[in-house]
Every structure is written in C-alpha cells, then in structure tokens.
Amino acid sequence: MKLGNKLTKLGDKSIKLVNKLTKLGNKSIKLVDKKENSDKYVWRFDKVHYNLAKGGENVLLKKREVSSKQLTLEMLERRLPKSHPKTTYYQEMLNRTRAGYAGEQRVDQEWQEIYLEQAHYLLHDVVLKDESGSVHQMDTLLMSQNFILIVEIKNIVGRVEYMEDNHQFIRVTSDGRVDGFRNPFDQVKRHARFLRQIFQKAGYHIPIVYMIVSANPNMIMASSLSAQPIIHVSGLAEKVEQLFLRYSQVCLSERDLGRVAEHILKKHESSQWIPDIEWCELKKGAFCSQCEYQHTVQYFFGKWRCSNCQRTDNKSMLVALQDYQLMMGNNISNAQFRDFLDIDSKKAAYYLLKKLKFEVIGGNKNRKYIIPTNLLD
C-alpha cells in the first residue's frame, strides 16, 4: 500500500516536471518569434495594421469596397417604381457597375497570387482631389521603393481598337455594333501627372508608370494597341516583374515609402454618387428580400413580417436604414424613423433605435440617431 502511494506521488512529480518543461519550451518559441518579427517594420495608418514585408507578402494598405454608386443604384433597384421612366436606364447602369466591380475583384485576386521580394504597398480604389477640385479615381496603386504604378481596370467584351491620332477608344461587338469609350490612356496619364506633382512637392523623385489591365478574357486587342501599355490580367505578374527589372534603382527608403503611403491614404476622399432623381419619387418602407424587395414588411410583435409571403425578415430594417442613409444622410430622428418604416408606435420606434445602439446627438426634442456606414457588415 505504501509502495503504491510512493509510485503515485512520483508519477505526479513527473507530470509537473513535464508541464514546466512545456511552459519553458513555449516561452522559447515566443522569444524566437519576437526576434523574427523584429526584422519587420510595423506601421499603423487609420487603424489599419500590417507588416512591411521583405518577401512575398502583399501589403494591402487599402482594400476595395463596393462603391457608393453601386450601393445607390442597388437602392434604386429596390425603391424606384417599375413604372418610372428612368427605371431601365438605372438598371442598365447598375448592370455595368456590377460587371466593373466583378472585373476589379478579378484583378485583385491576381495581386494576391503575385510574389514580390521588394517592400511595397497596394492601395485599391484611391480617390484624390487636386487643388482645382478635379477628382482622380485610381483603381489600384502599387507603391514601391523603385516606382509607383497606376493600374486602370477595364472589363470590356469585344474587339477593341485604338485611334491614337484621334485619342479614340473603340469597341466592336460580335454583332457588328460600334461603341466609343473614354480613352483610358489619357485618363491614366492625367493621374500620373498629378501624382508626379505630389511627389515632387514632397521632395521625392521616383518614376510614375501606368498600365491598363483587361479583366475580361473576351476582350480582343487589335494590332493598334500593340505599342500601348495594356495587358490581360493573366500577364500582370510578369509585367510587374519586368517593371522591377527596368526600374532597378531604389528611389525611396522604406521609411520614406511609408510616409508617402500614409500621405496618399490621408488624402483619399470617399465620394458619394447622387442620381439625377428626386427622393420623393422613391418608395418608403422595408422590403422582403425573399420576395425580391417587391413587397413590404411590417413590424408586428417584435418581428418584421412580409405582407406577401408572411416570412420573418428582421434584416430588412437594416437594409432600409442603409437606403435611408444613401437618400437622406446619416442622421435620423424617431419621427423620421417611424415615417420611413411605417411604424405607428413612438415607443416601439424608440425601443428599436435603442436596441440598435446608434450614437445619439441632441436633447430629447432634437434627438438624432447616427446611422453607421458599416451597418450591414
């Protein structure tokens, strides 16, 4: 019996020793990780955290988001009556905008697969304004120590030709229809001149280059484009590699690159697209997603229920509030909330707004609730 107790105690001591050794090993691993991570510069811009890598790690400083134009057009799709004379016009615009965004995402995916040894930043959908107030919207910026690359993305189907003398961009469809497009080369050259001014004023001299990237494999480039900086997305990695070989001289230190990237990010201005339509022409209320937003939902006993399919759709209120934000702005009062969502009870509206935990401004009579921009995230 005594021997058994001694063996048990000996076993317990062995387990404790193993646990101590395991903890010691974990501390050693943490020290190694800390030393490895010390070889990287850590930067923080606008609550975005990332590492300035020295090998293969794409540094995404600004991600691409759905544009205000697409969000507003989707709102019109829900709220503009089918009988409205501009319904078809805005629906076609929405289809083109969605196709363009899908093309941009296709190119973004290609960036994720590109391995670069050089320190760099990627900024998608950058909107800058010059001193005159003119807007420069750039689909993607690759910022490196050797050069700055502006990428304009196109999602065009058909045969494309370029009349250089006339600065004309033409697309011929499979059925023979001829369409004219805004010349993307003049567009990116304009952006390049603007960025060059920004860098020169800051005392930096670095090559500013540009290219057009076709996101659609069904775009056929005519021979008139052979001498122009335009490629299909599948050739992006090779083209970037060639640029680093061509521009081998380092023009910016890593610290200066970080400072310039921060400056560009701070100058970015989100723009709000406004359609040529009166808000009073749009339908009020929350709509059922199951019924493709064709029928309203009513708030009844704590739930939002569709008047057609009788299903519960509590998310419909959030979609409606996002629509209101696009139509009327970020602030909404209890009375406006009730009017827009067709709620009779002031107490019920107060309960819903309180449950949403929106930031509140103003006193009791002038109280406003601030609708956040990331409401549906």
Stockholm file with secondary structure:
# STOCKHOLM 1.0

chainA/1-377         MKLGNKLTKLGDKSIKLVNKLTKLGNKSIKLVDKKENSDKYVWRFDKVHYNLAKGGENVLLKKREVSSKQLTLEMLERRLPKSHPKTTYYQEMLNRTRAGYAGEQRVDQEWQEIYLEQAHYLLHDVVLKDESGSVHQMDTLLMSQNFILIVEIKNIVGRVEYMEDNHQFIRVTSDGRVDGFRNPFDQVKRHARFLRQIFQKAGYHIPIVYMIVSANPNMIMASSLSAQPIIHVSGLAEKVEQLFLRYSQVCLSERDLGRVAEHILKKHESSQWIPDIEWCELKKGAFCSQCEYQHTVQYFFGKWRCSNCQRTDNKSMLVALQDYQLMMGNNISNAQFRDFLDIDSKKAAYYLLKKLKFEVIGGNKNRKYIIPTNLLD
#=GR chainA/1-377 SS CHHHHHHHHHHHHHHHHHHHHHHHHHHHHHHHHHHHHTTSEEEEETTEEEEECSSSCCCEEECCCCCHHHHHHHHHHHHSCTTSTTHHHHHHHHHHHHHHHHHHHHHHHHHHTCCCCSCEEEEEEEEEECTTCCEEEEEEEEEESSCEEEEEEECCCEEEEEETTTTEEEEECTTSCEEEECCHHHHHHHHHHHHHHHHHHTTCCCCEEEEEEECCTTEEECGGGTTSSEEEGGGHHHHHHHHHHHSCSCCSCHHHHHHHHHHHHHHCCCCCCCCSSCGGGSCCSEECTTTTTCSEEEEETTEEEETTTCCBCTTHHHHHHHHHHHHHCSEECHHHHHHHHTCCCHHHHHHHHHHHTCEEESCSTTCEEECCTTTTC
#=GC SS_cons         CHHHHHHHHHHHHHHHHHHHHHHHHHHHHHHHHHHHHTTSEEEEETTEEEEECSSSCCCEEECCCCCHHHHHHHHHHHHSCTTSTTHHHHHHHHHHHHHHHHHHHHHHHHHHTCCCCSCEEEEEEEEEECTTCCEEEEEEEEEESSCEEEEEEECCCEEEEEETTTTEEEEECTTSCEEEECCHHHHHHHHHHHHHHHHHHTTCCCCEEEEEEECCTTEEECGGGTTSSEEEGGGHHHHHHHHHHHSCSCCSCHHHHHHHHHHHHHHCCCCCCCCSSCGGGSCCSEECTTTTTCSEEEEETTEEEETTTCCBCTTHHHHHHHHHHHHHCSEECHHHHHHHHTCCCHHHHHHHHHHHTCEEESCSTTCEEECCTTTTC
//
